Amino acid sequence: MAGLGFRSALWRTIERARHDYPVLLGELRRQQWLPREEVEAVQRRRLIRLLQHAFENVPYYRAVLGSAGVVRGDGSVHLERFTEIEPLSRQVVIREGQNLWSRTASPRECHLNASGGSTGEPVRHLQDRVCREYGLAVKALFDEWTGYRVGRRQVRLWGSERDLGVANESLKRRVGRWLRSELWLNAFRMDETRMREYVRRINAFRPYQLLGYANSLYELATFVQREGLDVHAPGAVMSSAGTLFPHMRERIEGVFRAPVFNRYGSREVGDVACECERHRGLHVCTPTHLIEVLGPDGGPVGPGEVGEVVVTLLTNHAMPLIRYRIGDMAAWAEEECPCGRTWPLLREVAGRVTDVFYRADGGVVLPEAFIHLIGVVVRPRSIRQFQVVQRSYDQVVVRAAVWPEMASSFAEECEKIAWHVRHLMGPECRVEFEVVDELRPTPSGKFRYTVSEVAPSHV
């Protein structure tokens, strides 16, 4: 333990010399407890500053904010007209390109990043130093809510090749992970042999925190349970990307004997929200993000109603994202969290907009219905992985990777699944099954349990 203490102290010294985020982290620690009106005032000031900057320096927003009457020629900002701004879609970001870049952005201070492209072409976005530093601070704060601090051992079950970089891992990257006491395991390569090896390495490393994609954590927990293996119980599990459905949380917590914390965000806008120790929902980081949850008519939905998430990132002036359609569905909590933090609470993140299924009669079926159906109601013993794809209003395909020794029972389970799918989608729905060797995650490491090919045209 003395060695761990020295390494973490050395890492903190290096970080303070290279980064501003330790100071920003202290700021966020204080702001999470501020009275709501005070933290909303911080958010409002940053929003006004962002709108003024975008109007003055970003070609796309010069036109958009002016026509909406949000910013006028004299520089005055009229927040009462903020919702008149047309939400920014991925297609517009791709089409406009550098018209969304600020003319004040310094190449030396900016970094070009890209989303994972889980719904099509990746979105490339420019981030300035302030945005990146705040991103590190928010991530560190959310980790603290789980009890984790830099220097405590952490295992990352990560799925993004661009982040993992094992094949071409530099000495600098390896030293950084050693100083931070991190062990990285590749979630892109999770066959039975590798998962058994991952359990062995977790048991030897004995991390405080296990961090990973929701699906990767669930798949590993399912394997451990199925094989009857003993696995180290960390202090906390952080599910960092992908939708964490209730049955997934239950299994992960049961196998690892540790509380699961759900964290929500994306590459474009960073970490947005996270569960605290009370697990009543996900607190939105108000000083850095303005979140709207909108219904089909474009207006805000009430607490408990599922709508589309629209994000305004308040910290990035190099490429402002104002009312950005991030592509997710969520609902506000109906009650406040008893933890005392005043940041607003999302009850749940329900999945991608393109994960929602649409019935011929106009009804909507959320992805959780299919996850619950196959994972809880039918509980097929033969299926290792599955994905449900809506081809049309009356055609659904269930793609499945089947355990070899259980293939004989697959046909019987298919009949049960098909009956329940028709109950959800309508009696005329054709349900087909496709057996595959393996279902791979998206390039960013996320796994899509449901995919709708009849999603609304705006996503």
C-alpha positions as MATLAB code, in Angstrom:
seq = 'MAGLGFRSALWRTIERARHDYPVLLGELRRQQWLPREEVEAVQRRRLIRLLQHAFENVPYYRAVLGSAGVVRGDGSVHLERFTEIEPLSRQVVIREGQNLWSRTASPRECHLNASGGSTGEPVRHLQDRVCREYGLAVKALFDEWTGYRVGRRQVRLWGSERDLGVANESLKRRVGRWLRSELWLNAFRMDETRMREYVRRINAFRPYQLLGYANSLYELATFVQREGLDVHAPGAVMSSAGTLFPHMRERIEGVFRAPVFNRYGSREVGDVACECERHRGLHVCTPTHLIEVLGPDGGPVGPGEVGEVVVTLLTNHAMPLIRYRIGDMAAWAEEECPCGRTWPLLREVAGRVTDVFYRADGGVVLPEAFIHLIGVVVRPRSIRQFQVVQRSYDQVVVRAAVWPEMASSFAEECEKIAWHVRHLMGPECRVEFEVVDELRPTPSGKFRYTVSEVAPSHV';
ca = [
       0.000    0.000    0.000;
       2.937    2.338    0.614;
       3.926    1.869   -3.030;
       0.419    2.759   -4.156;
       0.492    5.903   -2.033;
       3.787    7.031   -3.544;
       2.560    6.395   -7.088;
      -0.707    8.268   -6.607;
       1.076   11.207   -4.927;
       3.519   11.383   -7.827;
       0.668   11.279  -10.326;
      -1.228   14.076   -8.541;
       1.930   16.215   -8.596;
       2.306   15.642  -12.338;
      -1.371   16.424  -12.967;
      -1.271   19.682  -10.998;
       1.695   20.798  -13.095;
       0.046   19.881  -16.428;
      -3.654   20.517  -15.851;
      -6.173   22.965  -14.429;
      -8.802   20.353  -13.624;
      -7.779   19.820   -9.965;
      -8.830   23.444   -9.317;
     -12.028   22.986  -11.347;
     -12.773   19.801   -9.404;
     -12.657   21.794   -6.173;
     -15.094   24.268   -7.726;
     -17.525   21.508   -8.680;
     -17.284   19.894   -5.245;
     -18.522   23.157   -3.770;
     -21.172   23.846   -6.421;
     -22.926   20.490   -6.023;
     -24.170   21.650   -2.604;
     -25.098   25.248   -3.519;
     -28.727   26.339   -3.223;
     -30.475   25.637   -6.510;
     -30.935   29.311   -7.397;
     -27.206   29.935   -6.996;
     -26.079   27.055   -9.206;
     -28.711   28.006  -11.782;
     -27.293   31.537  -11.758;
     -23.857   30.076  -12.551;
     -25.407   28.126  -15.419;
     -27.252   31.190  -16.715;
     -24.102   33.352  -16.747;
     -22.195   30.706  -18.684;
     -25.053   30.276  -21.139;
     -25.207   34.013  -21.833;
     -21.441   34.149  -22.334;
     -21.589   31.154  -24.702;
     -24.422   32.660  -26.757;
     -22.665   35.999  -27.099;
     -19.427   34.291  -28.131;
     -21.185   32.062  -30.674;
     -23.034   35.014  -32.215;
     -19.862   37.058  -32.555;
     -17.425   34.356  -33.643;
     -19.187   31.328  -35.166;
     -20.584   31.733  -38.728;
     -23.370   29.179  -38.287;
     -24.632   30.714  -35.062;
     -24.380   34.281  -36.315;
     -27.331   33.474  -38.556;
     -29.195   31.020  -36.291;
     -29.103   33.090  -33.090;
     -29.911   36.282  -34.944;
     -32.940   34.865  -36.754;
     -34.264   33.357  -33.506;
     -33.951   36.736  -31.784;
     -31.799   35.235  -29.034;
     -28.840   37.567  -29.596;
     -29.295   40.965  -31.216;
     -26.891   43.213  -33.024;
     -26.082   45.181  -29.881;
     -24.930   41.966  -28.175;
     -27.925   41.704  -25.847;
     -29.101   38.169  -25.045;
     -32.785   37.283  -24.707;
     -32.975   33.933  -22.923;
     -36.770   33.911  -23.082;
     -36.307   33.106  -26.787;
     -33.742   30.354  -26.195;
     -36.190   27.571  -27.120;
     -36.734   29.295  -30.497;
     -33.287   28.045  -31.522;
     -33.693   25.091  -33.896;
     -32.155   22.017  -32.204;
     -28.829   21.037  -33.727;
     -28.819   17.601  -35.386;
     -25.882   15.347  -36.187;
     -26.587   15.842  -39.883;
     -26.253   19.611  -39.539;
     -22.975   19.246  -37.631;
     -21.599   17.027  -40.391;
     -22.890   19.313  -43.152;
     -21.760   22.614  -41.635;
     -18.329   21.385  -40.585;
     -16.001   24.314  -39.901;
     -18.870   26.809  -40.035;
     -19.429   25.648  -36.441;
     -15.852   26.435  -35.440;
     -15.064   29.679  -33.654;
     -12.733   32.035  -35.508;
     -10.984   32.606  -32.148;
     -10.133   28.892  -31.710;
      -6.389   28.379  -31.391;
      -5.060   25.222  -33.128;
      -2.492   24.850  -30.351;
      -5.186   24.860  -27.673;
      -7.758   22.675  -29.444;
      -8.237   18.988  -30.073;
     -10.316   17.375  -32.836;
     -12.364   14.487  -31.468;
     -15.086   12.277  -32.928;
     -18.131   10.408  -31.692;
     -18.291    6.645  -32.013;
     -20.651    6.719  -34.976;
     -23.127    4.274  -33.419;
     -25.950    5.742  -35.532;
     -23.998    6.297  -38.742;
     -21.176    8.629  -39.715;
     -19.049    9.804  -36.753;
     -19.507   13.431  -35.714;
     -16.213   15.338  -35.587;
     -16.038   18.099  -33.035;
     -13.416   20.599  -31.944;
     -12.757   20.924  -28.219;
     -10.729   23.630  -26.508;
      -8.548   23.266  -23.451;
     -11.158   24.634  -21.034;
     -13.679   22.057  -22.242;
     -11.206   19.211  -21.812;
     -10.176   20.354  -18.332;
     -13.789   20.624  -17.181;
     -14.401   17.178  -18.668;
     -11.629   15.713  -16.510;
     -13.005   17.506  -13.443;
     -16.559   16.224  -13.974;
     -15.281   12.682  -14.478;
     -13.212   12.887  -11.282;
     -16.185   14.203   -9.292;
     -18.454   11.402  -10.491;
     -15.752    8.880   -9.569;
     -15.615   10.386   -6.086;
     -19.329    9.704   -5.666;
     -18.483    5.986   -5.913;
     -15.746    6.315   -3.277;
     -12.945    6.065   -5.845;
      -9.870    8.332   -5.772;
      -6.866    8.315   -8.078;
      -4.393    5.840   -6.637;
      -7.014    3.315   -5.635;
      -6.869    0.323   -7.908;
      -9.212    0.442  -10.881;
     -10.014   -2.116  -13.595;
     -11.370   -0.717  -16.869;
     -13.357   -3.134  -18.994;
     -13.258   -0.875  -21.997;
     -14.513   -1.334  -25.521;
     -13.056    1.475  -27.609;
      -9.952    0.598  -29.603;
      -9.055    4.286  -29.860;
      -8.958    4.526  -26.047;
      -7.519    1.106  -25.363;
      -4.690    1.294  -27.899;
      -3.186   -1.942  -26.625;
      -1.581   -2.855  -29.938;
       0.409    0.377  -30.151;
       0.559    1.324  -26.509;
       3.233    3.921  -25.824;
       5.593    3.939  -22.869;
       3.963    7.175  -21.686;
       0.526    5.514  -21.666;
       1.812    2.452  -19.784;
       3.582    4.599  -17.184;
       0.444    6.702  -16.684;
      -1.678    3.632  -16.049;
       0.918    2.253  -13.645;
       1.005    5.521  -11.689;
      -2.798    5.606  -11.532;
      -2.978    1.898  -10.552;
      -5.171    1.012  -13.531;
      -5.618   -2.354  -15.239;
      -7.252   -2.197  -18.690;
      -9.084   -5.209  -20.161;
     -10.297   -5.237  -23.767;
     -14.090   -5.485  -23.943;
     -13.843   -5.979  -27.706;
     -12.408   -9.445  -27.150;
     -14.673  -11.234  -24.697;
     -14.856  -14.889  -25.660;
     -15.016  -17.565  -22.930;
     -11.242  -18.019  -22.740;
     -10.583  -14.307  -22.347;
     -13.377  -13.800  -19.814;
     -11.942  -16.566  -17.665;
      -8.563  -14.819  -17.877;
     -10.196  -11.482  -17.004;
     -11.660  -13.003  -13.831;
      -8.233  -14.324  -12.877;
      -6.631  -10.909  -13.435;
      -9.369   -9.079  -11.510;
      -8.911  -11.469   -8.590;
      -5.142  -10.908   -8.622;
      -5.391   -7.108   -8.993;
      -8.241   -6.650   -6.439;
      -9.517   -3.255   -7.652;
     -11.571   -0.814   -5.630;
     -13.547    0.218   -8.723;
     -14.578   -1.808  -11.767;
     -15.476    0.471  -14.674;
     -16.892   -0.615  -18.018;
     -19.600   -0.481  -20.619;
     -22.963   -1.685  -19.330;
     -23.128   -4.565  -21.777;
     -19.515   -5.637  -21.140;
     -20.080   -5.693  -17.389;
     -23.308   -7.620  -17.848;
     -21.718  -10.154  -20.194;
     -18.834  -10.763  -17.788;
     -21.229  -11.075  -14.831;
     -23.360  -13.550  -16.794;
     -20.283  -15.650  -17.587;
     -19.122  -15.645  -13.958;
     -22.577  -16.701  -12.778;
     -22.956  -19.378  -15.445;
     -19.541  -20.911  -14.720;
     -19.902  -20.661  -10.940;
     -16.634  -18.704  -10.599;
     -15.419  -16.765   -7.580;
     -14.688  -13.128   -8.363;
     -13.282  -10.270   -6.286;
     -15.899   -7.864   -4.909;
     -14.833   -4.265   -5.647;
     -16.015   -1.298   -3.632;
     -18.070   -0.019   -6.570;
     -18.908   -0.704  -10.201;
     -19.207    2.210  -12.664;
     -21.311    1.583  -15.746;
     -20.026    4.252  -18.070;
     -21.777    3.892  -21.438;
     -24.703    2.127  -22.995;
     -28.104    1.766  -21.378;
     -28.079    0.039  -17.998;
     -31.366   -1.832  -17.768;
     -32.720   -2.960  -14.364;
     -32.097   -6.686  -14.897;
     -28.516   -5.879  -15.935;
     -27.917   -3.852  -12.766;
     -29.376   -6.656  -10.659;
     -27.072   -9.285  -12.125;
     -23.929   -7.120  -12.026;
     -24.542   -6.155   -8.405;
     -25.344   -9.749   -7.449;
     -22.245  -11.253   -9.063;
     -19.736   -8.580   -8.010;
     -21.412   -7.918   -4.635;
     -20.976   -4.165   -5.079;
     -23.238   -1.182   -5.851;
     -23.498   -0.116   -9.492;
     -23.254    3.587  -10.358;
     -24.650    4.641  -13.729;
     -22.826    7.435  -15.608;
     -24.172    9.143  -18.742;
     -22.397   11.139  -21.419;
     -20.887   11.117  -24.900;
     -17.722   12.111  -26.725;
     -19.348   15.266  -28.100;
     -20.426   16.672  -24.745;
     -18.415   14.679  -22.177;
     -19.867   13.243  -18.977;
     -23.292   14.757  -18.348;
     -24.842   13.008  -15.344;
     -24.195   10.276  -12.787;
     -25.790    8.481   -9.879;
     -24.767    9.428   -6.364;
     -24.633    7.062   -3.404;
     -28.450    7.194   -3.014;
     -29.110    5.729   -6.513;
     -32.343    7.681   -7.032;
     -31.403    8.838  -10.542;
     -28.583   10.626  -12.364;
     -27.580   14.138  -11.255;
     -26.949   16.470  -14.220;
     -23.807   18.566  -13.826;
     -25.570   21.924  -13.962;
     -22.463   24.178  -14.106;
     -21.259   22.508  -17.325;
     -24.400   21.273  -19.096;
     -27.909   22.554  -19.793;
     -30.227   19.595  -20.445;
     -33.688   19.649  -22.003;
     -35.965   16.618  -22.396;
     -38.397   17.256  -25.252;
     -41.549   15.579  -26.507;
     -42.565   14.983  -30.133;
     -43.959   18.531  -30.359;
     -40.595   20.024  -29.385;
     -41.816   21.176  -25.986;
     -40.531   20.028  -22.586;
     -42.004   16.847  -21.126;
     -43.106   16.532  -17.528;
     -41.352   14.516  -14.807;
     -41.555   10.793  -15.451;
     -42.270   11.223  -19.185;
     -39.731    9.914  -21.671;
     -38.513   12.402  -24.255;
     -35.553   13.251  -26.443;
     -32.427   14.644  -24.764;
     -31.127   17.983  -26.050;
     -27.803   19.204  -24.647;
     -26.111   22.581  -24.509;
     -22.462   22.203  -23.536;
     -21.479   25.349  -21.624;
     -17.704   24.880  -21.535;
     -16.633   24.571  -25.190;
     -16.181   27.866  -27.047;
     -14.087   26.364  -29.862;
     -17.145   24.630  -31.362;
     -20.310   25.494  -29.449;
     -22.983   22.809  -29.331;
     -26.213   24.636  -28.531;
     -29.423   22.595  -28.188;
     -27.653   19.554  -29.629;
     -29.731   16.460  -30.365;
     -27.487   13.882  -28.750;
     -29.740   11.036  -29.929;
     -30.841    9.653  -26.537;
     -34.155    9.277  -24.717;
     -34.541   10.053  -21.017;
     -36.995   11.111  -18.313;
     -36.733   13.561  -15.439;
     -37.186   12.174  -11.933;
     -40.463   12.866  -10.204;
     -38.841   13.474   -6.809;
     -35.670   15.146   -5.585;
     -32.710   13.096   -4.409;
     -32.368   12.948   -0.610;
     -28.571   13.251   -0.838;
     -28.748   17.054   -0.602;
     -27.166   17.812   -3.986;
     -29.192   20.415   -5.834;
     -28.329   19.376   -9.372;
     -31.439   18.154  -11.269;
     -32.116   14.454  -11.492;
     -32.742   12.250  -14.524;
     -34.800    9.238  -13.468;
     -33.416    7.159  -16.319;
     -31.708    7.220  -19.680;
     -33.941    4.999  -21.811;
     -31.663    4.430  -24.810;
     -30.985    5.844  -28.260;
     -33.701    7.550  -30.280;
     -32.926    4.991  -32.995;
     -33.362    2.155  -30.476;
     -37.072    2.948  -30.092;
     -39.479    0.777  -32.117;
     -42.495    2.243  -33.916;
     -45.777    0.393  -34.430;
     -47.962    0.694  -37.521;
     -50.751    2.206  -35.375;
     -48.456    5.051  -34.245;
     -47.520    3.519  -30.921;
     -43.979    3.544  -29.568;
     -42.207    0.616  -27.879;
     -39.167    1.531  -25.780;
     -36.063   -0.710  -25.987;
     -36.424   -1.715  -22.346;
     -39.530   -3.695  -23.289;
     -37.468   -6.038  -25.481;
     -34.600   -6.242  -23.006;
     -37.057   -7.145  -20.247;
     -38.846   -9.601  -22.516;
     -35.789  -11.630  -23.478;
     -33.688  -11.095  -20.360;
     -36.396  -11.497  -17.730;
     -39.668  -12.926  -19.098;
     -38.370  -15.668  -21.408;
     -34.889  -16.028  -19.866;
     -33.512  -18.163  -22.728;
     -30.728  -20.481  -21.563;
     -29.413  -20.971  -25.090;
     -28.739  -17.328  -26.005;
     -25.406  -15.743  -25.080;
     -26.005  -12.412  -26.853;
     -28.982  -10.966  -28.693;
     -30.028   -7.950  -30.736;
     -33.552   -7.092  -31.919;
     -33.793   -5.237  -35.253;
     -36.937   -3.565  -36.613;
     -36.812   -3.804  -40.404;
     -40.281   -2.352  -40.976;
     -43.538   -1.836  -39.106;
     -44.413   -5.510  -39.596;
     -40.983   -7.185  -39.553;
     -38.661   -7.768  -36.587;
     -35.452   -9.814  -36.697;
     -33.936  -11.310  -33.534;
     -30.210  -11.898  -34.008;
     -28.707  -14.338  -31.495;
     -25.343  -15.830  -30.590;
     -26.171  -19.253  -29.151;
     -24.253  -21.319  -26.617;
     -23.141  -24.398  -28.629;
     -24.192  -26.947  -26.024;
     -27.668  -25.363  -25.764;
     -28.477  -25.109  -29.484;
     -31.107  -27.860  -29.287;
     -33.348  -25.761  -27.009;
     -33.067  -22.618  -29.150;
     -36.048  -23.441  -31.418;
     -38.443  -23.807  -28.478;
     -37.256  -20.525  -26.978;
     -37.724  -18.799  -30.338;
     -41.429  -19.643  -30.282;
     -41.847  -17.987  -26.886;
     -39.877  -14.904  -27.924;
     -41.861  -14.537  -31.172;
     -45.178  -14.693  -29.298;
     -44.126  -11.933  -26.912;
     -42.685   -9.743  -29.707;
     -46.014   -9.923  -31.568;
     -47.748   -8.971  -28.338;
     -45.593   -5.801  -28.245;
     -45.592   -4.939  -31.953;
     -48.975   -6.229  -33.125;
     -50.349   -9.613  -34.277;
     -49.374   -9.010  -37.926;
     -45.679   -8.578  -37.095;
     -43.375  -11.178  -38.700;
     -40.659  -12.333  -36.286;
     -37.545  -13.885  -37.809;
     -34.437  -15.299  -36.163;
     -30.840  -15.110  -37.313;
     -28.102  -17.144  -35.609;
     -24.640  -15.529  -35.619;
     -21.284  -16.503  -34.140;
     -20.882  -13.203  -32.272;
     -22.521   -9.793  -31.971;
     -19.936   -7.048  -31.978;
     -20.215   -3.618  -30.344;
     -20.080   -0.360  -32.294;
     -16.653    1.218  -33.033;
     -16.902    3.135  -29.739;
     -17.452   -0.072  -27.759;
     -21.151    0.401  -27.025;
     -23.595   -2.413  -27.736;
     -27.032   -1.815  -29.226;
     -29.612   -4.324  -28.025;
     -32.287   -2.835  -30.265;
     -31.964   -1.158  -33.671;
     -34.867    0.478  -35.481;
     -34.593    1.065  -39.213;
     -37.857    3.015  -39.258;
     -36.755    5.735  -36.833;
     -37.863    9.350  -37.418;
     -35.972   11.113  -40.205;
     -34.519   13.833  -37.968;
     -32.122   11.514  -36.079;
];
